[in-house]
């Protein structure tokens, strides 16, 4: 899993915060990945203003569109 956050989004503090939030959003879905994938997530303009729940929802939608996640497991 890779994350790309451009300098256009802000200074280092902002970029690192976005990457931290994206890592946490992805962590929730790691157990549901249906195979081995190389995925790079590119943060867009609205990412710095988005909250953790919005980013998590966006990552879930992205993984759903890609078809890389299976149903939730009862772990």
C-alpha distances in whole Angstrom, upper triangle without the diagonal:
4,7,10,13,17,20,22,20,22,23,20,21,20,17,16,17,15,12,13,14,10,9,12,12,9,10,13,12,10,13,14,12,14,13,10,8,6,5,6,8,11,13,17,20,21,18,20,22,20,21,18,19,19,16,15,17,16,12,14,16,13,12,16,17,14,16,13,14,17,20,20,21,24,22
4,7,10,13,16,18,17,19,19,17,18,17,14,13,15,13,10,12,13,10,9,13,13,10,12,15,14,13,17,17,15,18,16,14,11,8,6,4,6,8,11,14,18,19,16,18,21,19,20,18,20,19,15,16,18,16,13,16,17,14,14,18,18,16,18,15,17,20,23,23,24,27,26
4,7,10,13,15,13,15,16,14,15,14,10,10,12,9,7,10,11,8,8,12,12,10,13,16,15,15,19,19,17,20,19,17,14,11,9,6,5,6,8,11,14,15,12,14,17,16,17,16,18,17,13,14,17,14,12,15,17,14,14,18,18,17,19,17,18,22,24,24,26,28,27
4,6,10,11,11,13,14,13,14,13,9,10,12,10,8,12,13,10,11,15,15,14,16,19,19,18,22,23,20,23,22,20,17,13,11,7,6,5,6,9,12,14,12,13,16,16,18,17,19,18,14,16,18,15,14,18,18,15,17,20,20,18,21,20,21,25,27,27,29,32,31
4,7,8,7,9,10,10,11,9,6,8,10,8,7,11,12,10,12,15,15,15,18,20,20,21,24,25,23,26,25,23,20,17,14,11,9,6,5,8,10,12,9,10,14,14,16,16,19,17,14,16,18,16,15,19,19,17,19,22,21,21,24,22,24,27,29,29,31,33,32
4,5,6,8,9,10,12,10,7,11,13,10,11,14,15,14,16,19,19,19,22,24,24,24,28,28,26,29,28,26,23,20,17,13,12,8,8,8,9,12,11,11,15,16,18,19,21,19,17,20,21,18,18,22,22,19,22,25,24,23,26,25,27,30,33,32,34,37,36
4,5,6,7,8,11,9,7,11,13,12,12,16,17,16,18,21,21,22,24,26,27,27,31,31,30,33,32,30,26,23,21,17,15,12,11,11,11,14,13,12,15,17,19,20,23,21,19,22,24,21,21,25,25,23,25,28,27,27,30,29,30,34,36,35,37,40,39
4,6,8,10,13,10,9,13,14,13,14,17,18,17,20,22,22,23,26,27,28,28,32,32,31,33,33,31,28,25,22,18,16,12,10,10,8,11,12,11,14,16,19,20,23,21,19,22,23,20,21,25,24,22,25,28,27,27,30,29,31,34,36,36,38,40,40
4,7,9,10,7,7,11,11,9,12,14,14,14,17,19,19,20,23,24,25,26,30,30,29,32,32,30,27,24,21,17,14,11,8,8,6,9,8,7,10,12,15,17,19,17,15,19,20,18,18,22,22,20,23,26,25,25,28,28,29,32,34,33,35,38,37
4,7,8,6,6,10,10,10,12,15,15,16,18,20,20,22,24,26,27,28,31,32,31,34,34,32,29,26,23,20,17,14,12,11,10,11,11,8,11,14,16,18,21,19,17,21,22,20,21,25,25,24,26,29,28,28,31,30,31,35,36,35,37,39,38
4,6,6,6,9,10,11,13,14,16,17,19,20,21,23,25,27,28,29,32,33,32,35,35,33,30,27,24,21,19,16,14,15,13,15,13,11,14,16,18,19,23,21,19,22,25,23,23,27,27,26,28,31,31,31,33,32,33,36,38,36,38,40,39
4,5,5,6,8,10,10,12,14,15,16,18,20,21,22,25,26,26,30,31,30,33,33,30,28,25,23,19,18,16,14,15,15,16,14,12,15,17,18,18,22,21,19,22,24,23,22,26,27,25,27,30,30,30,32,31,31,35,36,35,36,38,36
4,6,5,6,9,10,11,12,14,15,17,18,20,21,23,25,26,29,30,30,33,33,31,29,26,24,21,19,17,15,16,15,16,13,10,13,15,15,16,20,19,18,20,23,22,22,25,26,25,27,30,30,30,33,31,31,34,35,33,35,36,35
4,6,5,6,9,10,11,12,14,16,17,18,20,22,24,24,28,29,28,32,32,30,27,25,22,19,16,15,12,13,12,12,10,7,10,12,13,14,17,16,15,17,20,19,19,22,23,22,24,27,27,27,30,29,29,32,33,32,33,35,34
4,5,5,6,9,10,11,12,14,15,17,18,21,22,22,26,27,26,29,29,27,24,22,19,16,13,11,9,11,11,12,9,8,11,13,14,14,18,17,14,17,19,18,17,21,22,20,22,25,25,25,28,26,27,30,31,30,32,34,33
4,5,5,6,9,10,10,12,14,15,16,19,21,21,24,25,25,28,28,26,24,21,19,16,14,13,11,14,15,15,12,10,13,14,14,14,17,17,14,16,20,18,17,21,23,21,22,25,26,26,28,26,26,29,30,29,30,32,30
4,5,5,6,9,10,11,12,14,15,17,19,20,23,25,24,28,28,26,24,22,20,17,15,14,11,14,14,13,10,8,11,11,11,10,14,14,12,14,17,16,16,19,21,20,21,24,25,25,27,25,25,28,29,27,29,30,29
4,5,5,6,9,10,10,12,14,16,17,18,22,23,22,26,26,24,22,20,17,14,11,10,8,10,11,10,7,6,9,9,9,9,13,12,9,12,14,13,13,16,18,17,18,21,22,22,24,23,23,26,27,25,27,29,28
4,5,5,6,9,10,10,12,15,16,16,20,21,20,23,23,21,19,17,14,12,10,10,8,12,13,13,10,10,13,12,12,11,14,14,11,12,15,14,13,16,18,16,17,21,21,21,23,21,21,24,26,24,26,28,27
4,5,5,6,9,10,11,13,15,15,19,20,20,24,24,22,20,19,16,15,13,13,12,15,16,15,12,11,14,13,12,10,13,14,11,12,15,15,13,16,19,18,18,21,23,22,24,22,21,24,25,23,25,26,24
4,5,5,6,9,10,11,13,15,18,19,19,23,23,22,20,19,16,15,12,13,11,13,15,13,9,10,11,9,8,6,9,10,7,8,12,12,11,13,16,15,16,19,20,20,22,20,19,22,23,21,23,24,23
4,5,5,6,9,10,11,12,16,16,16,20,20,19,17,16,13,11,8,10,9,12,14,13,9,11,13,11,10,8,10,10,7,7,11,10,8,11,13,12,13,16,17,17,19,17,17,20,21,20,21,24,23
4,5,5,6,9,10,10,14,15,15,18,19,17,16,15,12,11,10,12,12,15,18,17,13,14,16,14,13,10,13,13,10,9,13,13,10,13,15,14,14,17,19,18,19,17,16,19,20,19,20,22,21
4,5,5,7,9,10,13,14,15,19,20,19,18,17,15,15,13,15,14,17,19,17,14,15,16,14,12,8,10,12,9,8,12,12,10,12,15,15,14,17,19,19,20,18,16,19,19,17,18,20,18
4,6,6,7,9,12,13,13,17,18,18,17,17,14,14,11,14,13,15,18,16,12,14,15,12,11,7,8,9,6,4,8,9,7,8,11,11,11,14,16,16,17,15,14,16,17,15,17,19,18
4,5,5,6,10,10,10,14,15,14,13,13,11,11,10,13,13,16,19,18,14,17,18,15,14,11,12,12,9,7,10,10,7,8,11,11,9,12,15,14,15,12,11,14,15,14,16,18,17
4,5,5,8,10,10,14,15,15,14,15,13,14,13,16,16,20,22,21,17,19,20,17,16,12,13,15,12,9,13,13,10,11,14,14,12,15,18,17,17,14,12,15,15,13,14,16,15
4,6,7,8,10,14,16,16,16,17,15,16,15,18,18,21,23,21,18,20,21,17,15,12,11,13,12,8,11,12,10,9,13,13,12,14,17,16,16,14,11,13,13,10,12,13,12
4,6,5,7,10,12,13,13,14,13,15,14,17,18,20,23,22,19,21,22,19,17,14,13,14,12,9,11,12,9,7,11,11,9,10,14,13,12,10,7,9,10,9,10,13,13
4,5,6,9,10,10,11,12,12,14,14,18,19,22,25,24,21,23,24,21,20,17,16,18,15,12,14,15,11,11,14,13,10,13,16,14,13,10,8,10,12,11,11,14,13
4,6,8,10,11,13,15,15,18,18,21,22,25,28,27,24,26,27,24,22,19,18,20,18,15,16,17,14,13,16,16,12,14,17,16,14,11,9,9,10,8,8,11,9
4,6,9,11,12,15,14,17,17,21,22,25,28,26,24,26,27,24,22,19,18,19,17,14,15,16,13,11,13,13,10,11,14,13,11,8,5,5,7,6,7,11,11
4,6,8,8,11,11,15,15,19,21,23,27,26,23,26,27,24,23,20,20,20,18,15,16,16,12,11,13,12,9,10,13,11,9,6,4,6,9,10,11,14,14
4,7,9,12,13,17,18,21,23,26,29,29,26,29,31,27,27,24,23,23,21,18,18,18,15,14,15,14,10,11,13,11,8,6,5,6,9,11,11,15,16
4,6,10,12,15,17,21,23,26,30,30,27,30,32,29,28,25,25,25,22,20,21,20,17,16,17,16,12,14,15,12,10,7,8,9,13,14,15,18,18
4,7,10,13,16,19,22,25,29,29,26,29,31,28,28,25,25,25,22,20,21,20,17,17,18,16,13,15,16,13,12,9,11,13,16,17,17,21,20
4,6,10,12,16,19,22,25,26,23,26,28,26,26,23,24,23,20,19,20,18,15,15,17,14,11,14,14,11,11,8,11,14,17,18,19,23,22
4,7,10,13,16,19,23,24,21,24,27,25,25,23,24,23,19,19,20,18,15,16,17,14,12,16,16,12,14,11,13,17,20,21,22,25,25
4,6,10,13,16,20,20,18,21,23,21,22,20,20,19,16,16,17,15,11,13,14,11,10,13,13,10,12,10,13,16,19,20,22,25,24
4,6,10,13,16,18,15,18,20,19,20,19,20,18,15,15,17,14,11,14,15,11,12,15,15,12,15,13,15,19,22,22,24,27,27
4,6,9,13,14,11,14,17,15,17,15,17,15,11,12,14,11,9,12,13,9,11,14,14,12,15,14,15,19,21,22,24,27,26
4,6,10,12,10,12,15,14,16,16,17,15,12,14,15,12,11,15,14,11,13,17,16,15,18,17,19,23,25,25,27,30,30
4,7,8,6,9,11,11,13,13,15,13,10,13,14,11,11,14,14,12,15,18,17,17,20,19,20,24,26,25,28,30,30
4,6,6,8,10,10,14,15,16,13,11,14,15,11,12,16,15,13,16,19,18,18,21,21,22,26,27,27,30,33,33
4,6,7,9,10,13,15,17,14,13,16,17,14,15,19,18,16,20,22,21,21,25,25,26,29,30,30,33,35,35
4,6,6,6,10,13,14,10,10,14,14,12,14,17,16,16,19,21,20,21,24,24,25,28,29,28,31,33,33
4,5,5,8,10,12,9,7,11,12,10,12,15,15,14,17,19,19,20,23,22,22,26,27,26,29,31,30
4,6,8,10,13,11,10,13,15,13,15,18,18,18,20,23,23,24,26,25,25,29,29,28,31,33,32
4,7,10,12,10,10,14,14,13,15,18,18,19,21,23,23,25,27,27,26,29,30,28,31,33,32
4,7,8,6,6,10,11,10,12,15,15,16,18,20,20,22,24,24,23,26,26,25,27,29,29
4,6,5,6,9,10,11,12,14,16,17,18,20,21,23,24,24,22,25,25,23,26,27,26
4,6,5,6,9,10,11,12,14,15,16,18,20,21,22,21,20,22,22,20,22,23,23
4,5,5,6,9,10,10,12,14,15,16,18,20,21,20,18,20,20,18,20,22,22
4,5,5,6,9,10,11,12,14,15,16,18,20,20,18,21,20,19,22,24,24
4,5,5,6,9,10,10,12,14,15,16,18,17,17,19,20,19,21,23,23
4,5,5,6,9,10,11,12,14,15,16,15,14,16,16,15,18,20,20
4,5,5,6,9,10,10,12,14,15,15,14,16,16,15,18,20,21
4,5,5,6,9,10,11,12,14,14,14,16,17,17,20,23,23
4,5,5,6,8,10,10,12,11,11,14,15,15,18,21,21
4,5,5,6,9,10,10,10,9,11,12,12,15,18,19
4,6,5,6,9,10,11,10,13,13,14,18,21,22
4,5,5,6,9,9,10,13,15,16,19,22,23
4,5,5,6,6,6,10,12,13,16,19,20
4,5,5,7,6,9,10,12,15,19,20
4,5,8,9,12,14,16,19,23,24
4,6,8,11,14,16,19,23,24
4,6,8,11,14,16,20,21
4,7,10,12,14,18,19
4,7,9,11,15,16
4,7,8,12,14
4,6,10,12
4,7,9
4,6
4
